[in-house]
Amino acid sequence: MFGIVRPCSHRLGEGLKTQWMAHLCGLCLALRGDHGQFARVVTNYDGLLISVLTEAQAERATGWRRTAGPCPLRGMRTASVAQGEGARLAAAVSLVLASAKVRDHVADGDGLLARRPVAVAARRVAASWGRAGARTGSEVGFDTAVLVDAVDRQVGIEALAGPGTSLLTVTEPTETATAAAFAHTAVLAGRPGNAAPLAEAGRLFGRLAHLLDAVEDRETDAASGAWNPLTATGTSLTEARRLADDALHGIRLALREAEFTDSRLAHVLLAHELGRSVDRAFGTSGCGHPADGAHGVQGADAAHGVQGVHGADGAHGSPRSPDSLDSGDFGSSLGSPGSAVLLGPEGSFGPPPQHGGNPYADGGNPFGGGPSFQPPAPGKRGFWAGCAAAIGLCCTCKMCCADEYEGPWSRKKREGCLNDCDCDCGCCEACQCCECCSCCDCGL
């Protein structure tokens, strides 16, 4: 599933996560309902923003949800999902843009698309999606011709672009397409006054989407010889980051001018998660969940009991409460979230672990002596066994919602798509603050 706004469930919290899943499932079901089962493969993270914005502006409170039947991707559970014109507009935009993406991959000869029979079939699928998107768009009053025109102009602009060409010239068709889609959500929601600010937000979102895609594909395109806007125009990563930060700031300013009935989810996705997408693309973010996964003082006490904490002299002194522990007792071992707690001075149990708090890393033995016993890694599954495992993972919803699951074929540890987290889980841990925006100073 493609898209640049991939929120982390640790930040969304239960309420916003449920809303986000409702829009994701609503987009998927809108595609199936209007265009058949195969069309569901174009479900994407960014397309659901159209549905989110439409509902966030709507003045009527009913008619935007329905209860969907059991689905394997939800562990055969029913769920409340988004419906209506917002979901259908999201489906139309997703189909047209997926059609463009397929044609782009065909032109680049990516993977199997380098083979002529596969490329021919892919072109037919892309053309079918384009026509289907146009039909659904017209039914909700949106002319997808602006999207098709943008895609067609993109090809010509890329052919003419070279060193010295402004990167914004290359991103302009994408900006125009997303501006039109964002602006039409105001029409569907009955807030025509929002059309101008949302068009600006959409234009800058399109710029960001194009920029981040170029940044993420830069090395791959260089290795394969594919066209990349950064390489073709001679734009540095520093300049690309400046343009991305400017676009992000502009989106926040534009959204500030729009009126919403309930802006919480739209605010989190476009004011918070989009910034983290920029950090992720440029490699300037990292993840660690100190509140849930760190073994700080509370984590150590919970696991071993307060009575297991030794005195400062390294002997078995009297038990201490967590409140009595301070940095003077343990030096720098409590210096950062997620670091291991050193029970006593360094001389008591040797130096602190050097593997991110894991004394067993690289086969080490925390009690000295030779390496610890390491169980053999499980072997890969065969094709059919992997298929059976994949079906089981889908039917139990682990691929979406599990913190960790075993890959069906490789048997490697993987994270569920809603836990593919790049967050620092600081003030917005589990996004509880974003429910009321108590710690947000962006003014949205």
MOVEN-V121401 format. One record per residue. N is the residue number from 1. PSI is psi in whole degrees, -180 to 180 (* if undefined). BURIAL is + if it has 9 or more other ideal C-beta (glycine too) atoms within 8 Angstrom, else -. D_CENTER is the distance of its C-alpha to the mean C-alpha in Angstrom with 1 decimal. Layout:
N/PSI/BURIAL/D_CENTER
N/PSI/BURIAL/D_CENTER
This chain:
1/129/-/9.9
2/166/-/9.0
3/152/+/7.2
4/-21/+/6.0
5/93/+/4.5
6/92/+/1.3
7/156/+/4.3
8/132/+/6.6
9/-23/+/9.7
10/-31/+/12.0
11/-35/+/11.5
12/-37/+/11.5
13/166/+/14.8
14/-43/-/16.5
15/-51/-/17.5
16/-31/+/14.3
17/-42/+/12.5
18/-42/+/15.4
19/-44/+/15.2
20/-43/+/11.6
21/-33/+/12.7
22/-40/+/15.9
23/-37/+/14.5
24/-47/+/12.4
25/-36/+/15.7
26/-41/+/17.7
27/-46/+/16.3
28/-45/+/16.9
29/-30/+/20.4
30/-39/+/21.3
31/-44/+/20.9
32/-43/+/23.0
33/-38/-/25.5
34/-25/+/26.3
35/6/+/25.7
36/169/-/26.0
37/-41/-/24.1
38/-29/-/23.2
39/-17/+/21.4
40/-17/+/18.6
41/-15/-/17.2
42/4/+/15.9
43/132/+/13.6
44/159/+/10.3
45/-38/+/7.3
46/-33/+/9.2
47/-34/+/12.5
48/-14/+/12.2
49/-32/+/12.3
50/-45/+/15.9
51/-41/+/16.7
52/-47/+/15.3
53/-39/+/17.4
54/-48/+/20.4
55/-34/+/20.6
56/-28/+/20.1
57/-19/+/23.1
58/137/+/25.3
59/-31/-/28.5
60/141/-/29.3
61/-11/-/27.7
62/162/-/28.6
63/-1/-/27.8
64/-3/+/24.0
65/151/+/23.5
66/161/-/25.1
67/119/-/25.2
68/153/+/24.0
69/179/-/25.8
70/143/-/24.7
71/137/+/22.0
72/-34/+/21.5
73/-10/-/17.7
74/20/+/18.4
75/33/+/21.2
76/37/-/23.8
77/152/-/23.3
78/165/-/23.8
79/154/+/21.4
80/124/-/21.5
81/157/+/19.6
82/146/+/19.5
83/175/+/22.4
84/-165/+/24.4
85/-32/-/24.3
86/-46/+/20.8
87/-37/+/19.4
88/-37/+/21.9
89/-42/+/21.2
90/-39/+/17.5
91/-44/+/18.9
92/-47/+/21.4
93/-41/+/19.0
94/-41/+/16.7
95/-46/+/19.8
96/-44/+/21.3
97/-33/+/18.4
98/-38/+/17.8
99/-43/+/21.5
100/-39/+/21.3
101/-41/+/18.7
102/-44/+/21.0
103/-35/+/24.0
104/-42/-/22.4
105/-37/+/21.8
106/-44/+/25.4
107/-36/-/26.8
108/-13/+/25.3
109/40/-/26.6
110/132/+/23.4
111/-131/-/24.1
112/-20/-/26.2
113/-9/+/26.2
114/-17/-/28.8
115/132/-/31.3
116/-47/-/33.2
117/-40/-/33.3
118/-40/+/29.5
119/-40/+/29.0
120/-45/-/31.5
121/-40/-/29.8
122/-39/+/26.4
123/-39/+/28.1
124/-43/-/29.6
125/-44/+/26.4
126/-42/+/24.9
127/-40/+/28.0
128/-43/-/27.9
129/-39/+/24.4
130/-43/+/25.5
131/-40/-/28.5
132/-42/+/26.8
133/-38/+/24.3
134/-40/+/27.4
135/-49/+/29.2
136/-37/+/26.5
137/-43/+/26.0
138/-30/+/29.8
139/-22/-/30.0
140/16/+/27.8
141/17/-/29.6
142/126/+/27.1
143/107/-/28.6
144/0/+/26.1
145/-31/-/28.7
146/-33/+/27.0
147/-45/+/23.9
148/-42/+/26.3
149/-40/-/28.3
150/-42/+/25.4
151/-43/+/24.4
152/-40/-/28.1
153/-29/+/28.6
154/-40/+/25.7
155/-45/+/27.7
156/-39/-/30.7
157/-42/+/29.1
158/-35/+/27.6
159/-32/-/31.0
160/-17/-/32.7
161/145/+/30.3
162/-174/-/31.6
163/130/-/32.1
164/-17/-/32.5
165/136/+/30.7
166/135/-/28.4
167/-30/+/24.7
168/-23/-/24.5
169/-37/+/26.9
170/-35/+/24.6
171/-9/+/21.6
172/-43/+/24.0
173/-40/+/23.8
174/-39/+/20.0
175/-44/+/20.5
176/-42/+/23.4
177/-49/+/21.5
178/-30/+/18.6
179/-43/+/21.2
180/-40/+/23.2
181/-45/+/20.5
182/-43/+/19.5
183/-35/+/23.2
184/-20/+/24.2
185/-32/+/22.1
186/-37/+/24.8
187/-46/+/27.5
188/-35/+/26.2
189/-4/+/25.9
190/28/-/29.4
191/74/+/28.6
192/-24/-/29.9
193/-18/-/30.0
194/-9/+/26.2
195/-45/+/26.2
196/-51/+/26.9
197/-35/+/24.4
198/-31/+/21.6
199/-41/+/22.8
200/-43/+/22.5
201/-42/+/18.9
202/-40/+/18.1
203/-45/+/20.1
204/-31/+/18.2
205/-41/+/14.8
206/-39/+/16.2
207/-45/+/17.5
208/-44/+/14.2
209/-43/+/12.6
210/-43/+/15.8
211/-48/+/16.0
212/-36/+/12.7
213/-41/+/13.3
214/-40/+/16.8
215/-46/+/15.9
216/-31/-/13.8
217/2/+/16.5
218/-51/+/19.4
219/-40/-/20.8
220/-43/-/20.4
221/-37/+/22.1
222/-39/+/24.8
223/-36/-/25.5
224/-10/-/25.8
225/14/-/27.5
226/159/+/25.0
227/135/-/25.0
228/132/+/22.5
229/-35/+/22.9
230/-46/+/22.8
231/-42/+/25.5
232/-38/+/27.5
233/-4/+/27.9
234/28/-/28.3
235/131/-/25.6
236/161/-/24.8
237/-32/+/21.4
238/-45/-/22.9
239/-39/+/23.6
240/-39/+/20.2
241/-38/+/18.7
242/-44/-/21.4
243/-38/+/20.6
244/-43/+/16.8
245/-39/+/17.9
246/-42/-/20.5
247/-41/+/18.3
248/-43/+/15.9
249/-40/-/19.2
250/-36/+/20.6
251/-44/+/17.9
252/-41/+/18.6
253/-40/-/22.3
254/-43/+/22.1
255/-27/+/20.4
256/-27/-/23.1
257/-13/-/25.7
258/155/+/24.4
259/131/-/25.6
260/150/-/23.5
261/-45/-/24.8
262/103/-/21.8
263/8/+/19.1
264/-52/+/17.3
265/-43/+/14.0
266/-39/+/14.2
267/-47/+/15.0
268/-44/+/12.1
269/-44/+/9.5
270/-21/+/11.7
271/-26/+/13.6
272/-58/+/11.4
273/-33/+/7.6
274/-38/+/8.7
275/-38/+/11.0
276/-29/+/8.8
277/-39/+/7.1
278/-46/+/10.8
279/-42/+/11.7
280/-43/+/9.5
281/-36/+/11.0
282/4/+/14.3
283/34/-/14.3
284/25/-/15.2
285/155/+/13.0
286/166/-/13.7
287/141/+/13.1
288/129/+/16.0
289/81/+/16.5
290/-31/+/20.1
291/-33/-/20.6
292/-43/-/19.9
293/-7/-/20.4
294/148/+/22.7
295/68/+/26.3
296/-158/+/27.9
297/-46/+/31.3
298/-39/-/30.3
299/-41/+/28.5
300/-41/+/31.6
301/-40/+/33.9
302/-36/-/32.2
303/-39/-/32.4
304/-9/-/35.9
305/146/-/37.6
306/-30/+/38.8
307/-15/-/42.2
308/-5/-/40.7
309/128/+/40.3
310/165/+/43.3
311/172/+/45.3
312/-16/-/45.2
313/3/-/48.2
314/-12/+/46.5
315/177/-/48.8
316/79/-/48.1
317/-171/-/48.5
318/150/-/48.2
319/151/-/44.9
320/154/+/42.7
321/158/-/40.4
322/-30/+/36.9
323/-23/-/38.1
324/-6/-/40.6
325/132/+/38.2
326/174/-/37.7
327/-21/-/36.9
328/-27/-/40.6
329/-38/-/40.8
330/15/+/38.0
331/-131/-/37.7
332/8/-/34.3
333/-18/+/32.9
334/22/+/31.2
335/-26/-/29.9
336/150/-/26.2
337/139/-/23.7
338/-8/+/23.2
339/154/+/26.6
340/145/+/29.2
341/127/+/32.1
342/114/+/35.4
343/88/+/38.0
344/176/+/41.0
345/167/+/41.9
346/-31/+/40.9
347/-17/-/44.3
348/-48/+/44.0
349/20/-/41.4
350/-179/-/40.9
351/158/-/38.2
352/154/-/34.7
353/146/+/32.3
354/15/-/30.9
355/50/+/27.9
356/32/-/25.4
357/6/+/27.6
358/102/-/28.2
359/-12/+/31.9
360/2/-/31.7
361/146/+/29.6
362/31/-/31.3
363/14/-/33.8
364/159/+/35.3
365/115/+/37.5
366/-16/-/37.1
367/13/-/40.7
368/175/-/42.1
369/-159/-/43.8
370/178/-/42.4
371/148/-/38.8
372/158/-/37.6
373/131/-/37.6
374/120/-/34.3
375/148/-/34.0
376/142/-/33.5
377/141/-/30.0
378/144/-/29.7
379/165/-/30.2
380/152/-/28.1
381/155/+/28.6
382/176/-/30.3
383/-52/-/29.0
384/-38/-/30.3
385/-38/-/29.6
386/-39/+/25.9
387/-43/+/25.8
388/-41/-/27.3
389/-39/+/24.9
390/-41/+/21.9
391/-42/+/23.5
392/-40/-/24.0
393/-40/+/20.4
394/-45/+/19.4
395/-19/+/22.3
396/4/-/21.5
397/16/+/17.8
398/-34/+/17.1
399/-30/+/14.5
400/-47/+/12.3
401/-12/+/13.6
402/144/+/15.5
403/-37/-/14.9
404/140/-/16.5
405/166/+/18.2
406/128/-/20.5
407/136/+/19.7
408/-35/+/22.1
409/-49/+/23.8
410/-25/-/23.2
411/17/+/23.3
412/154/-/21.0
413/131/-/18.9
414/160/-/15.3
415/146/+/12.6
416/153/+/11.5
417/-27/+/8.1
418/-3/+/7.9
419/12/+/9.1
420/82/+/7.2
421/136/+/7.7
422/20/+/8.6
423/157/+/10.5
424/-6/-/14.2
425/47/+/14.9
426/-115/-/17.8
427/-26/-/19.1
428/32/+/16.1
429/125/+/16.2
430/14/+/14.9
431/28/+/14.8
432/-36/-/18.4
433/-29/+/19.5
434/-14/+/17.1
435/-33/+/18.9
436/3/-/21.8
437/35/+/20.5
438/-27/-/23.3
439/4/-/21.8
440/129/+/20.2
441/18/-/22.5
442/-7/-/20.9
443/4/-/23.2
444/*/+/21.0
